[in-house]
């Protein structure tokens, strides 16, 4: 596994979705409720595990949610760039080797970083998330680090969309809930 330093979108997406698997976001339901859920999460993000994930891997990935969330939340504070950079850099340092140049599939040179050979699954995920967060700070700025706008959600996210207007950590879930609630409120107000 090599992480392309220019591909911040996949790492930031992984970071967002990882922190939003936590029980506090899902009102008590842990979305990483077992090794099969971890395997699905890895597959959804194109992360190949060096070995079949274990319960120990699951626990380490669950624990990783806290420092990743702290890095995202740091970006929400005024002048949080340095804090995000430090926290994301610490995530990268958990597993990352030195940066190097490697050719991509089209033969172009890219700056990449590979995990150490002995890096655990959680450390590899920390590397991906950290590189993604650092890339967002460099390319888009920390105004893209946000709390979910849904009043019933405690999720956070990194908006990597072109327009930068995303409001919900999970648009299909939180956004739909907010739109349904607003529609019901408009109907109630119109019926009075």
C-alpha positions as CSV (number, residue, x, y, z in Angstrom):
1,X,0.0,0.0,0.0
2,X,1.3,3.4,-1.0
3,X,-0.6,6.6,-0.2
4,X,-0.5,9.3,-2.9
5,X,0.1,12.6,-1.1
6,X,-2.0,14.4,-3.8
7,X,-5.0,12.2,-3.2
8,X,-6.5,13.9,-0.1
9,X,-10.1,13.1,-1.0
10,X,-10.0,9.3,-0.3
11,X,-8.2,9.8,3.0
12,X,-10.5,12.6,4.1
13,X,-13.5,10.5,3.1
14,X,-12.1,7.6,5.1
15,X,-11.5,9.8,8.1
16,X,-15.0,11.2,8.0
17,X,-16.7,7.8,7.6
18,X,-14.5,6.2,10.3
19,X,-15.3,8.8,13.0
20,X,-19.0,8.6,12.1
21,X,-19.1,4.8,12.8
22,X,-18.9,5.6,16.5
23,X,-21.9,4.9,18.8
24,X,-22.3,8.6,19.8
25,X,-23.0,9.5,16.2
26,X,-25.5,6.7,15.7
27,X,-27.4,7.1,19.1
28,X,-25.7,4.1,20.7
29,X,-25.2,1.9,17.7
30,X,-21.6,1.2,16.8
31,X,-21.4,0.8,13.1
32,X,-18.2,-1.2,13.6
33,X,-20.0,-3.8,15.7
34,X,-17.8,-6.7,14.7
35,X,-15.0,-7.9,12.5
36,X,-17.4,-8.4,9.5
37,X,-18.3,-4.7,9.7
38,X,-14.7,-3.8,9.7
39,X,-14.1,-6.0,6.7
40,X,-16.9,-4.2,4.9
41,X,-15.6,-0.8,5.9
42,X,-12.1,-1.7,4.5
43,X,-13.6,-3.0,1.2
44,X,-15.8,0.2,0.8
45,X,-12.6,2.2,1.1
46,X,-10.4,0.0,-1.1
47,X,-8.1,-0.9,1.8
48,X,-6.5,-4.3,1.5
49,X,-5.6,-5.8,4.8
50,X,-2.2,-7.6,5.1
51,X,-4.0,-10.4,7.0
52,X,-7.6,-11.2,7.9
53,X,-8.7,-8.6,10.5
54,X,-9.0,-9.8,14.1
55,X,-10.8,-8.6,17.1
56,X,-7.6,-6.9,18.2
57,X,-7.6,-5.0,14.9
58,X,-11.2,-4.1,15.4
59,X,-10.5,-2.6,18.9
60,X,-7.5,-0.7,17.6
61,X,-9.5,0.8,14.7
62,X,-12.3,1.7,17.1
63,X,-9.8,3.5,19.3
64,X,-8.4,5.3,16.2
65,X,-11.8,7.1,15.8
66,X,-11.0,9.4,18.8
67,X,-7.7,11.0,17.5
68,X,-9.2,11.3,14.0
69,X,-12.2,13.0,15.3
70,X,-10.1,15.3,17.4
71,X,-8.1,16.3,14.3
72,X,-11.3,17.1,12.4
73,X,-12.7,19.1,15.3
74,X,-9.5,21.0,15.6
75,X,-10.2,22.3,12.1
76,X,-13.5,23.8,13.2
77,X,-11.7,26.2,15.6
78,X,-10.5,29.6,14.4
79,X,-6.9,29.4,13.4
80,X,-7.0,25.6,13.8
81,X,-4.7,24.9,10.8
82,X,-1.6,24.3,12.9
83,X,-3.5,22.1,15.4
84,X,-5.0,20.0,12.5
85,X,-1.6,19.8,10.9
86,X,0.0,18.6,14.1
87,X,-2.7,16.1,14.8
88,X,-2.8,14.8,11.3
89,X,1.0,14.6,11.2
90,X,0.9,12.5,14.3
91,X,-1.6,10.1,12.6
92,X,0.8,9.8,9.6
93,X,3.8,9.2,12.0
94,X,2.0,6.2,13.5
95,X,2.8,4.1,10.5
96,X,4.3,6.3,7.8
97,X,7.7,5.7,6.3
98,X,9.6,8.5,4.6
99,X,8.0,10.1,1.5
100,X,9.3,8.9,-1.8
101,X,8.6,9.3,-5.5
102,X,6.8,6.4,-7.3
103,X,5.2,6.1,-10.7
104,X,1.4,5.9,-10.9
105,X,-0.5,3.7,-13.3
106,X,0.0,6.3,-16.1
107,X,3.8,6.4,-15.6
108,X,3.8,9.9,-13.9
109,X,5.9,10.5,-10.8
110,X,3.9,11.0,-7.6
111,X,4.9,11.8,-4.0
112,X,3.8,8.9,-1.9
113,X,4.3,7.5,1.5
114,X,4.2,3.8,2.4
115,X,3.5,2.4,5.8
116,X,6.3,0.7,7.7
117,X,6.4,-3.1,7.0
118,X,5.3,-3.8,10.6
119,X,2.4,-1.3,10.7
120,X,-0.8,-2.6,12.1
121,X,-4.1,-2.2,10.3
122,X,-5.1,0.7,12.5
123,X,-1.8,2.4,11.9
124,X,-2.3,2.0,8.1
125,X,-5.7,3.6,8.4
126,X,-4.2,6.4,10.5
127,X,-1.7,7.0,7.7
128,X,-4.5,7.2,5.1
129,X,-6.7,9.5,7.3
130,X,-3.7,11.7,8.3
131,X,-2.5,12.2,4.7
132,X,-6.1,13.1,3.7
133,X,-6.5,15.6,6.4
134,X,-3.2,17.2,5.7
135,X,-4.1,17.4,2.0
136,X,-7.4,19.2,2.8
137,X,-5.6,21.7,4.9
138,X,-3.1,22.4,2.1
139,X,-5.5,22.5,-0.8
140,X,-8.9,23.5,0.6
141,X,-8.3,25.0,4.1
142,X,-9.8,24.1,7.5
143,X,-13.2,25.9,6.8
144,X,-14.0,22.5,5.2
145,X,-13.9,20.8,8.6
146,X,-17.4,20.8,10.0
147,X,-20.0,19.6,12.4
148,X,-23.1,17.9,10.9
149,X,-25.9,20.5,10.5
150,X,-28.6,18.0,11.6
151,X,-29.9,18.8,15.1
152,X,-30.1,15.1,15.9
153,X,-26.6,14.1,14.8
154,X,-23.2,14.5,16.5
155,X,-21.2,13.6,13.4
156,X,-18.3,15.6,12.0
157,X,-17.0,15.6,8.4
158,X,-14.5,17.0,6.0
159,X,-16.1,18.6,2.9
160,X,-14.1,17.8,-0.1
161,X,-16.8,18.7,-2.6
162,X,-16.0,21.1,-5.4
163,X,-18.6,23.7,-4.2
164,X,-17.7,23.3,-0.5
165,X,-21.4,23.6,0.6
166,X,-21.9,20.2,2.2
167,X,-23.9,20.5,5.4
168,X,-24.3,16.9,6.7
169,X,-21.9,14.2,7.7
170,X,-24.1,11.6,5.9
171,X,-26.1,13.5,3.3
172,X,-28.3,10.5,2.4
173,X,-29.2,9.9,6.1
174,X,-28.8,13.2,8.1
175,X,-29.8,15.4,5.1
176,X,-32.9,13.4,4.4
177,X,-33.9,13.4,8.0
178,X,-33.5,17.2,8.2
179,X,-35.5,17.7,5.0
180,X,-38.3,15.5,6.2
181,X,-38.5,17.3,9.5
182,X,-38.6,20.7,7.8
183,X,-41.3,19.4,5.4
184,X,-43.4,18.2,8.3
185,X,-42.9,21.5,10.1
186,X,-44.0,23.4,7.0
187,X,-47.1,21.2,6.7
188,X,-48.0,21.7,10.4
189,X,-47.5,25.5,10.1
190,X,-49.7,25.6,7.0
191,X,-52.5,23.5,8.6
192,X,-53.0,25.9,11.5
